Amino acid sequence: MTHKGPVLVVTNMDDPTTDLVIEELHGRGVPVVRFDSGDFPATLSFAATITGEGVEGTLTTPTRTADLSRVRSLYYRRPSGFTFPHLDEQTARFAVTQARYGLGVVLASLPGCLYVNHPHRIGDAEFKPAGLDVAVRAGFRVPPTLITSDPDAARSFIKACGPVVHKPLSTPLYRNDEGVSCTVEVLEAAAEEIDDAVAGTAHLFQSRVEKSADVRVTVMGDQVFAVRIDSGLLDWRTDYSRLTYTVVQPPPGTTEALHTYLAHFGLVFGAFDFAVGRDGTWWFLECNSSGQWAWLEPETGLPMTATMADLLERKTT
């Protein structure tokens, strides 16, 4: 089947990864309509009808108009979200809900569209306990893990399974004193550090893998790119200047498990993180369905931008 419609790209305006993909698509003559959900309603409008053939209508930006019935693919990255700063708090809350269930659901219901990834499926996959459960069932090795609000359970787990790290169950936006967004660091937890504050919310504790390296595996459709990351750090994301990269092949059975995991959540893209034990075992840590990957291409020479463009173009060989 030949797809001639546009690729919709939904992301914030400061997204260098998306810039690379759009440049590649433009070079191929593939029409692209880029916007951020935060553009609505100031510079983004839409009109959609529900027909026997599915959603029909148009979406309009300051420079493009997309026929919603002919969208070939939608690349959903990291949009800023709907905001209505000109309205009072209660009215803005109402308006955000209408936008989410109006424009948001229209974009999630495009007929014949390939989603990379579907926003609803991204939401499902972001629940870390669900991801760990699916990883086990897909055949991955997962470190012993406790999710709890009970300080005694946390202390007992650390004593039984230590050393243990404490991880966020979700990664909300954090900013440093200069207002710059930053990573929520994974830290080691000791039993004597656990106090009654643990009872204030849910926490994830996980046995720390005695690792020799990390691996980031990026899956784009049928293509799998595995890169070993050597750093000597507990959390390699905290200092990119110390990282070295090596392209590697996944152990037997891993590629099948990757696709099993993604298929469970209805995803076609995933950025998987593994810790490599000192005996060479790959331990599953997490899968980010909107993960970063572009920084790996210049470090390794892997054709990742072209592969993502192939997927969005729906190119067939």
JOBEL-V646545 format. One record per backbone hydrogen bond with DSSP energy under -0.5 kcal/mol. NH is the residue of the N-H (numbers start at 1). CO is the residue of the C=O. Records with the same first field share a line. If there is no record, write none. Layout:
# JOBEL-V646545
NH=CO / CO
This chain:
# JOBEL-V646545
4=2
7=31
8=6 / 73
9=33
10=8 / 75
11=9 / 35
12=78
15=13
19=15
20=16
21=17
22=18
23=19
24=20
25=21
26=22
27=23
28=24 / 25
29=26
30=25
31=29
33=7
34=32
35=9
39=36
40=37
41=44
43=39
44=39
45=60
47=58
49=56
51=49 / 54
54=51
55=109
56=49
58=47
59=66
60=45
61=64
66=59
68=57 / 66
69=57
70=67
72=6
73=6
74=114
75=8
76=74 / 116
77=10 / 75
83=40
87=84
92=88
93=89
94=90
95=91
96=92
97=93
98=94
99=95
100=96
101=97
102=98
103=99
104=99
105=100
106=102
107=103
108=104
109=106
110=107
113=110
114=72
115=113
116=74 / 117
118=115
122=118
123=119
124=120
125=121
126=122
127=124
128=126 / 169
131=127
132=128
133=129
134=130
135=131
136=132
137=133
138=134
139=135 / 136
140=135
141=282
142=140
143=284
146=205
148=203
151=149
154=150
155=151
156=152
157=153
158=154
159=155
160=156
161=157
162=158
164=189
165=206
166=187
167=204
172=170
174=182
176=180
179=176
182=174
185=183
187=166
189=164
193=190
194=190 / 191
198=195
199=196
200=197
201=198
203=148
204=167
205=146 / 203
206=165
207=144
208=163
211=209
212=276
213=276
214=229
215=274
216=227
217=215 / 272
218=216 / 225
219=217 / 270
220=218 / 223
221=268
223=220
225=218
226=224
227=216
228=246
229=214
230=228 / 244
238=235
239=236
242=239
243=240
244=230
246=228
248=226
254=251
257=253
258=254
259=255
260=256
261=257
262=258
263=259
264=260
265=261
266=262 / 263
267=262
270=219
271=288
272=217 / 270
273=286
274=215
275=283
276=213
277=275 / 281
278=210
280=277
283=275 / 281
284=141 / 282
285=273
286=273
288=271
289=287
291=288
296=293
297=293 / 294
298=294
299=295
300=296 / 297
301=297
304=302
307=303
308=304
309=305
310=306
311=307
312=308
313=309
314=310
315=310
